[in-house]
Amino acid sequence: MQVRSLLGIVVGVFMFLLFGSLEKVAAQGTSTVLTGVVSSEAEGKMEGVLVTVRRDGANHTVTVVSDKQGRYSFPSTHVSAGAHSVSIRAIGYDLVDPGPATVTDGQSTTLDLTLQETQDLASQLTSLEWVRSMPGSTDMKDKLVYQAKSCNYCHNYERIMRSKHTGSQFVRVIRRMNAYYPDGTAVSNDNRGWGQRLLDYGDSFGKMTPDGPMEGRGDRWGGWDMKELGDFLETVNLSNGRSTWSYDLKASLPRPTGKGTRVIITQWDQPRKDTVSHDMDVDSKGNVWYGDESHQFVGVLNPNTHTFTDYPLPPVPSGHLPGTRDVQVDNDDNVWFPMRVAGGASRLTKFEPATQKVTIVPDTTGQFIALGPNNKMWMGGAGNEFTRVDIPTAKVEANFPGRGYQVVVNSEGNPYIGGGPGIVGFDVSANEEKAWKLPNQPECGPQSFSYECRRFARRGKMDKQDRFWFAEYYGDKIGMFNTKTEEIQEWSLRKYSTPYSASAPDQEGHVWANSNMSDRLFRLNPETGELVEYLMPTEIDTKEMVADPSTDRVVMLMTNMRNARVVRVEVLD
């Protein structure tokens, strides 16, 4: 009996170690409906391969990642019966077509996947890997990454590197692309880069033509000479009759390993292919609310039913730029956002889902908003002030000085912003503005355009401990400003990650940041410094990540502007 008991313990421990990574899923009474092993002749069984399935006729895909033994598994909670197409993402490899995967209720289907080395690595590289592959000085690459970030909003660097433009032709391209409204791109799989042109909206946005720059901008691109950048791009693309690149392409970023493989990713196709959802938020039921920078509506996804609903908003007059920006859900599940009105201004707007009532708050302007304590909504990010609005009455209470790229508010009702070489806050009770520089920030004059001088706190969130978590866009770091101690901490990412935003800590105290340059999300444990990377199944351009408040598990939600999708990331470990 003792031997049997000991054997039972040993077997139990082994089974726990073998299947413990699926514990959270199994605890929900789920089972595996589709599984298999991913392998290649070059590597054998392969860890870190993203396997994606889409059921015929469905509006979403589900992705899992192969483990150290090359095994992938789809739980019954995420994959329903029917025929499913199968695809993979493993840079450097293509899938040998296995045919459709047929899933049957109550049964587990096994489908092993074979990969072969790709003949078209260029089509698979992330933008960061393109930068790593190309020749050139660090200074030149710094300038390129700083400027071509705007290109990366719509497509990755592959399009630039496949071009055949000479340096002078690139100058014309840069001028033309500058004539599109930032983030106003009509997103589709087959025609990216055709957004709203500023010249279509008259004097409110200045005059611009494909052959000449906007008034006041000159022949410079973000502070750097267009010709210098154009000449450099000529050396790394396919101009001058080159049929291939003069340098080796390198799949230099590692595939996911360990905890990075313990994730389930769902992507829903938004109803409009040209939707440009810069920001989003999640209500108490787990519904995802989003706006559109190109159209007058607010939309919502119910992830449980896979259904979308769009609500039209008051239109802007013809010839005026439409759209909405930041999204915040208040404590009563009402949805707030800046909405454009005539003349290009954005007014704080409240949408009540229960009645579909739309309330526009006059005398407000800005791009970003934040929910504060005591039923207050704050607006900022344009002009030189914050605006505080009373939520029940939807009326402006006060204005405070401050200019930046966003606004967050602590438990004392004090607003803070990033967007510059540090953090700026306003003590409401003391009527005092304060500023704190980022650590080791160089002294930069108004004409300093080095990569380091462009480092700033971009976007982030305030947590319940009054800590402001933010992304350092060109600092390639995650930062945290403690509003109580006035101390700043930083955690480094790889160079050219260019994280756009950081989240508040999730249910396990970890902070998330994104890298659209590398199609990855980062999950930081601030206590240990552990950084887990999650590769996304497709190219991404995501701006904001929010934890689902309706579940105790770590479930992050976001939009993907690159391909008009809503994304859910469920952590298993």
Residue pairs with C-beta under 8 A, 6 or more apart in sequence:
19 26
21 67
21 262
21 572
21 573
22 73
22 75
22 572
24 553
24 572
25 75
25 77
25 572
28 77
30 75
30 76
30 77
31 75
31 76
31 108
32 73
32 74
32 75
32 76
32 108
33 74
33 75
33 76
33 79
33 103
33 107
33 108
33 109
34 53
34 73
34 74
34 79
34 84
34 101
34 103
34 108
34 109
34 111
35 71
35 72
35 73
35 74
35 108
35 109
35 110
35 111
36 71
36 72
36 110
36 111
36 112
36 113
37 45
37 66
37 69
37 70
37 71
37 72
37 112
37 113
38 45
38 46
38 49
38 51
38 66
38 70
38 71
38 72
38 88
38 90
38 112
38 113
38 115
39 45
39 46
39 70
39 112
39 113
39 114
39 115
40 46
40 93
40 114
40 115
40 116
40 117
41 116
42 117
44 70
45 69
45 70
46 66
46 70
46 90
46 93
46 115
46 255
47 66
47 67
47 68
47 69
47 70
47 255
47 256
47 257
47 261
48 65
48 66
48 90
48 254
48 255
48 256
48 257
48 260
48 261
48 535
49 65
49 66
49 70
49 72
49 88
49 89
49 90
49 93
49 113
49 115
49 255
50 63
50 64
50 65
50 88
50 89
50 90
50 256
50 265
50 535
50 537
51 63
51 64
51 65
51 66
51 72
51 86
51 87
51 88
51 113
52 61
52 62
52 63
52 86
52 87
52 88
52 89
52 537
53 61
53 62
53 63
53 74
53 79
53 84
53 85
53 86
53 87
53 101
54 60
54 61
54 62
54 84
54 85
55 79
55 80
55 82
55 83
55 84
55 103
56 82
56 83
56 84
56 85
58 306
59 268
59 269
59 306
59 308
60 266
60 267
60 268
60 269
60 306
61 266
61 267
61 537
62 74
62 78
62 79
62 264
62 265
62 266
63 264
63 265
63 266
63 267
63 537
64 72
64 73
64 74
64 263
64 264
64 265
65 72
65 256
65 260
65 261
65 262
65 263
65 535
66 72
66 261
67 261
68 257
68 258
68 261
72 113
75 264
78 264
78 266
79 103
80 103
81 103
81 104
81 105
82 102
82 103
83 100
83 101
83 102
83 103
84 100
84 101
84 102
84 103
85 100
85 101
86 95
86 98
86 100
86 101
86 111
86 113
87 95
87 537
88 95
88 113
88 115
89 535
89 537
89 538
90 115
90 255
91 121
91 124
91 125
91 126
91 129
91 251
91 253
91 255
92 117
92 118
92 121
92 124
92 251
93 115
93 116
93 117
93 118
94 115
94 116
94 117
94 118
94 119
95 113
95 114
95 115
96 113
96 114
96 115
96 116
98 111
98 112
98 113
98 114
101 109
101 111
102 109
103 109
118 124
121 249
121 251
122 158
122 161
122 162
122 245
122 249
123 158
124 251
125 133
125 156
125 157
125 158
125 249
125 251
126 156
126 253
126 517
126 518
126 519
126 539
127 148
127 152
127 156
127 157
127 158
127 516
127 517
127 518
128 253
128 494
128 496
128 497
128 515
128 517
128 518
129 249
129 250
129 251
129 252
129 253
129 518
130 156
130 157
130 158
130 161
131 141
131 144
131 145
131 157
131 496
131 517
132 250
132 252
132 496
133 245
133 247
133 248
133 249
133 250
133 252
134 141
134 161
134 236
134 247
135 235
135 236
135 246
135 247
136 144
136 232
136 235
136 236
139 450
140 232
141 496
142 450
142 451
143 224
143 228
143 229
143 232
143 449
143 451
144 229
144 232
144 233
145 451
145 474
145 496
145 498
145 517
146 222
146 224
146 449
146 451
146 454
146 474
147 221
147 222
147 224
147 229
148 157
148 160
149 498
150 177
150 182
151 157
151 159
151 160
151 177
152 516
152 517
152 541
153 182
153 183
153 185
153 516
153 541
153 561
154 185
154 187
154 192
154 193
154 195
154 541
154 562
155 192
155 193
155 539
155 562
156 539
159 193
160 233
160 237
161 236
161 237
161 238
161 245
162 237
162 238
163 170
163 173
163 233
163 237
163 238
163 239
164 237
164 238
164 239
165 173
165 230
165 233
165 234
165 237
165 239
166 230
166 234
166 239
166 240
167 227
167 230
167 231
167 232
167 233
167 234
168 227
168 230
169 230
170 226
170 229
170 230
170 233
170 234
171 219
171 226
171 227
171 230
172 210
172 211
174 221
174 226
174 229
174 230
175 208
175 209
175 210
175 211
175 212
175 213
175 226
176 210
177 193
178 208
178 213
178 214
178 217
178 221
179 197
179 198
179 199
179 208
179 209
179 210
179 214
180 193
180 195
180 196
180 197
180 198
181 195
181 196
181 197
181 198
181 205
181 293
181 321
183 276
183 278
183 293
183 561
184 195
184 196
184 276
184 293
184 294
184 321
184 323
185 192
185 193
185 194
185 195
185 276
185 294
185 561
186 192
186 194
186 195
186 196
186 274
186 276
186 294
187 273
187 274
187 275
187 276
187 561
187 562
187 563
187 564
188 273
188 274
188 564
189 273
189 563
195 294
196 294
196 321
197 208
198 205
198 206
198 208
198 214
199 205
199 207
199 208
199 209
200 319
201 319
201 320
201 321
201 344
202 319
204 320
204 321
204 343
204 344
205 321
205 344
206 214
206 215
206 216
207 214
207 215
208 214
208 215
213 219
219 225
219 226
219 227
220 226
221 229
222 449
223 447
223 449
224 449
234 240
235 246
236 245
236 246
236 247
238 244
238 245
253 518
253 520
255 535
256 533
256 534
256 535
258 532
259 532
259 573
260 532
260 533
260 534
260 535
262 571
262 572
262 573
263 534
263 569
263 570
263 571
263 572
264 569
264 570
264 572
265 534
265 536
265 537
265 567
265 568
265 569
265 570
266 303
266 567
266 568
266 570
267 537
267 538
267 560
267 565
267 566
267 567
267 568
268 301
268 303
268 306
268 308
268 565
268 566
268 567
268 568
269 564
269 565
270 277
270 290
270 299
270 301
270 308
270 559
270 564
270 565
270 566
271 299
271 308
271 310
272 292
272 295
272 310
272 564
273 564
274 294
274 295
274 564
275 290
275 292
275 294
275 295
275 299
275 564
276 292
276 293
276 294
276 323
276 561
276 564
277 290
277 291
277 292
277 293
277 299
277 559
277 561
277 564
277 566
278 291
278 293
278 325
278 326
278 543
278 544
278 559
278 561
279 290
279 291
279 325
279 326
279 327
279 337
279 543
279 544
279 559
280 288
280 289
280 290
280 291
280 327
280 544
280 546
280 557
280 558
280 559
280 566
281 288
281 289
281 327
281 328
281 329
281 335
281 546
282 288
282 289
282 329
282 546
282 547
282 548
282 549
282 550
282 557
283 289
283 329
283 333
283 335
283 549
284 329
284 333
284 549
284 550
285 333
285 550
286 303
286 304
286 548
286 549
286 550
286 551
286 555
287 300
287 301
287 302
287 303
288 300
288 301
288 303
288 557
288 559
288 566
289 298
289 299
289 300
289 327
289 329
289 335
290 298
290 299
290 300
290 301
290 327
290 559
290 566
291 297
291 298
291 299
291 323
291 324
291 325
291 326
291 327
291 337
291 339
292 298
292 299
292 323
292 324
293 323
293 324
293 325
294 322
294 323
295 322
295 323
296 312
296 313
296 314
296 315
296 316
296 322
296 323
296 324
296 339
296 340
297 310
297 311
297 312
297 313
297 324
298 310
298 311
298 313
298 324
298 327
298 335
298 337
298 351
299 308
299 309
299 310
299 311
300 308
300 309
300 311
300 353
301 307
301 308
301 566
302 308
302 309
303 557
303 566
303 568
311 351
311 356
313 324
313 339
313 349
313 351
313 358
314 339
314 358
314 360
315 322
316 322
316 340
316 341
316 342
317 342
320 340
320 341
320 342
320 343
320 344
321 340
321 344
322 340
323 339
323 340
324 337
324 338
324 339
324 340
324 346
324 349
325 337
325 338
325 346
325 367
325 368
326 337
326 338
326 367
326 368
326 369
326 381
326 406
327 335
327 336
327 337
328 335
328 336
328 337
328 369
328 370
328 371
328 377
329 335
329 336
329 371
330 336
330 371
330 375
330 377
330 391
331 371
331 375
333 353
334 350
334 351
334 352
334 353
334 391
335 350
335 351
335 352
335 353
336 348
336 349
336 350
336 351
336 369
336 371
336 377
337 348
337 349
337 351
337 369
338 346
338 347
338 348
338 349
338 366
338 367
338 368
338 369
338 379
339 346
339 347
339 349
339 360
340 346
341 347
341 360
345 365
346 365
346 366
346 367
346 382
347 360
347 361
347 362
347 364
347 365
348 360
348 361
348 364
348 366
348 369
348 377
348 379
348 387
348 389
349 358
349 359
349 360
349 361
350 358
350 359
350 361
350 391
350 394
351 357
351 358
352 359
359 394
361 389
361 394
361 395
361 396
362 396
363 387
363 396
364 379
364 387
364 389
364 396
365 379
365 382
365 383
365 387
366 379
366 380
366 381
366 382
366 383
366 387
366 407
367 381
367 382
367 405
367 406
368 379
368 380
368 381
368 405
368 406
368 407
369 377
369 378
369 379
369 380
369 407
370 377
370 378
370 380
370 406
370 407
370 408
370 409
370 415
370 462
371 377
371 378
371 409
372 378
372 388
372 409
372 413
372 415
373 409
373 411
373 412
373 413
374 413
375 390
375 391
375 392
376 388
376 389
376 390
376 391
376 397
376 409
376 413
377 388
377 389
377 391
378 386
378 387
378 388
378 389
378 407
378 409
378 415
379 386
379 387
379 389
379 407
380 386
380 387
380 402
380 403
380 404
380 406
380 407
380 415
380 417
381 404
381 405
381 406
381 407
381 417
381 419
383 403
384 401
384 402
384 403
385 399
385 400
385 401
385 402
385 403
386 399
386 400
386 401
386 402
386 407
386 415
386 417
386 426
387 396
387 398
387 399
388 396
388 397
388 398
388 399
388 400
388 415
389 395
389 396
389 397
390 397
400 415
400 426
400 428
401 426
401 433
402 415
402 417
402 424
402 426
402 433
403 417
403 419
403 424
404 417
404 418
404 419
404 420
404 424
405 417
405 418
405 419
405 456
405 458
405 459
406 417
406 418
406 419
406 458
406 459
406 460
407 415
407 416
407 417
408 415
408 416
408 417
408 460
408 461
408 462
408 468
409 415
409 416
409 462
410 416
410 462
410 466
410 468
410 483
411 464
411 466
412 428
412 429
412 466
413 428
414 425
414 426
414 427
414 428
414 483
415 425
415 426
415 428
416 423
416 424
416 425
416 426
416 462
416 468
416 481
416 483
417 423
417 424
417 425
418 456
418 457
418 458
418 459
418 460
418 468
418 470
419 456
419 457
419 458
420 456
420 457
421 437
421 438
421 441
421 444
421 455
421 456
422 435
422 436
422 437
422 438
422 441
422 456
422 457
423 435
423 436
423 438
423 457
423 468
423 470
423 481
423 488
424 433
424 434
424 435
424 436
425 433
425 434
425 435
425 436
425 483
426 432
426 433
426 434
427 433
427 434
436 481
436 486
436 488
438 455
438 456
438 457
438 472
438 475
438 479
438 488
438 490
439 488
439 490
441 455
442 450
442 452
442 453
444 450
444 452
444 453
451 474
452 474
452 475
454 473
454 474
455 472
455 473
455 474
455 475
456 472
456 473
456 474
456 475
457 470
457 471
457 472
457 479
457 481
458 470
458 471
458 472
458 473
458 499
458 500
458 501
459 470
459 471
459 500
459 501
459 502
459 543
459 544
460 468
460 469
460 470
460 471
460 479
460 501
460 502
460 503
461 468
461 469
461 502
461 503
461 504
462 468
462 469
462 483
462 504
463 469
463 504
463 505
464 504
465 482
466 482
466 483
466 484
467 480
467 481
467 482
467 483
468 480
468 481
468 482
468 483
469 478
469 479
469 480
469 502
469 503
469 504
469 505
469 511
470 478
470 479
470 480
470 481
470 501
470 502
471 477
471 478
471 479
471 499
471 500
471 501
471 502
471 513
471 514
472 478
472 479
472 490
472 499
473 498
473 499
473 500
474 498
475 490
476 492
476 493
476 494
476 495
476 496
476 497
476 498
476 499
477 490
477 491
477 492
477 493
477 499
478 490
478 491
478 493
478 499
478 502
478 511
478 513
478 522
478 524
479 488
479 489
479 490
479 491
479 502
480 488
480 489
480 490
480 511
480 526
481 487
481 488
482 488
482 489
489 526
491 524
491 526
491 529
491 531
493 499
493 513
493 515
493 522
493 531
494 518
496 517
497 515
497 517
497 518
497 520
497 522
498 515
498 516
498 517
499 513
499 514
499 515
499 522
500 514
500 516
500 542
500 543
501 513
501 514
501 543
501 544
501 545
502 511
502 512
502 513
503 511
503 512
503 513
503 544
503 545
503 546
503 547
503 556
504 511
504 547
505 511
505 526
506 512
506 523
506 547
506 554
506 556
507 547
507 552
507 553
507 554
508 554
509 525
509 526
509 527
510 523
510 524
510 525
510 526
510 554
511 523
511 524
511 526
512 521
512 522
512 523
512 524
512 545
512 556
513 521
513 522
513 524
514 520
514 521
514 522
514 540
514 542
514 543
514 545
514 558
515 521
515 522
516 540
516 541
516 542
516 562
519 535
519 536
519 538
519 539
519 540
520 533
520 534
520 535
520 536
521 533
521 534
521 536
521 545
521 556
521 569
522 531
522 532
522 533
522 534
523 531
523 532
523 533
523 534
523 571
524 530
524 531
525 531
534 569
536 560
536 567
538 560
538 562
538 563
538 565
539 562
539 563
540 560
540 562
540 567
541 560
541 561
541 562
542 558
542 559
542 560
542 561
542 567
543 558
543 559
543 561
544 558
544 559
545 556
545 557
545 558
546 556
546 557
546 558
547 554
547 555
547 556
547 557
548 555
548 556
548 557
548 568
553 570
553 571
554 570
554 571
555 568
555 569
555 570
555 571
556 568
556 569
556 571
557 566
557 567
557 568
557 569
558 566
558 567
558 569
559 565
559 566
559 567
560 566
560 567
